Amino acid sequence: MRNDLVKYFNRGWIVELIYVSKAGEISKRKVRILKIQGDIFYAYCLKQKAKRTFLIDHVLALVPILPQERGAI
């Protein structure tokens, strides 16, 4: 998962992820990765319109939103 995060971060792509919170709640979000540091990454969440911190180990799935698909965001 980390390798994919780094790849999409380097390309500047928005990604859609399925994430499980520390409380066990599952959410689906579209984010722009801002920084990857150790076991966490910082991203701008398009759903919340705010910066968020995510644990890499809590990402269940990750898919890039390719530039031609961004018009639907």
C-alpha positions in Angstrom: 0.0 0.0 0.0 2.8 2.4 0.9 4.4 2.0 -2.6 1.2 2.9 -4.3 0.8 5.9 -2.0 4.3 7.1 -2.9 3.7 6.6 -6.6 0.4 8.6 -6.6 1.9 11.3 -4.4 4.8 11.7 -6.8 2.4 12.0 -9.7 0.2 14.5 -7.9 -2.9 12.4 -8.4 -6.0 12.5 -6.4 -6.9 9.0 -5.0 -10.0 7.4 -3.7 -9.5 5.3 -0.6 -11.4 3.1 1.7 -10.3 3.6 5.2 -11.0 2.2 8.6 -10.8 4.6 11.5 -9.3 3.8 15.0 -12.9 3.4 16.1 -13.6 0.8 13.4 -15.7 3.0 11.2 -15.2 2.5 7.4 -15.3 5.5 5.1 -14.7 6.1 1.4 -12.8 9.3 0.6 -11.2 11.2 -2.2 -7.9 12.8 -1.1 -4.9 14.6 -2.4 -1.8 13.2 -0.7 0.3 16.0 0.8 3.1 14.2 2.7 4.1 10.7 3.6 6.0 10.3 6.9 6.7 6.9 8.5 3.5 5.0 9.1 1.2 8.0 8.4 0.3 10.3 5.6 -1.3 13.7 5.4 -3.9 14.5 2.8 -6.4 17.0 1.8 -9.8 15.3 2.0 -12.2 16.5 -0.7 -15.2 15.2 1.3 -14.4 17.1 4.5 -12.6 20.0 2.7 -9.8 19.9 5.3 -6.4 18.4 5.9 -6.5 15.0 7.6 -4.0 12.5 8.9 -4.3 8.8 8.0 -2.5 5.7 9.2 -1.2 3.7 6.2 -2.1 0.4 7.8 -5.7 1.5 8.0 -6.1 1.9 4.3 -8.1 -1.0 3.0 -8.1 0.0 -0.7 -6.6 2.7 -2.9 -7.4 3.7 -6.5 -6.0 6.7 -8.4 -8.4 9.2 -9.9 -6.8 9.6 -13.3 -6.7 13.2 -14.7 -9.4 12.5 -17.4 -11.7 11.3 -14.6 -11.4 14.3 -12.3 -14.1 16.2 -14.0 -16.7 14.2 -12.0 -15.2 15.2 -8.6 
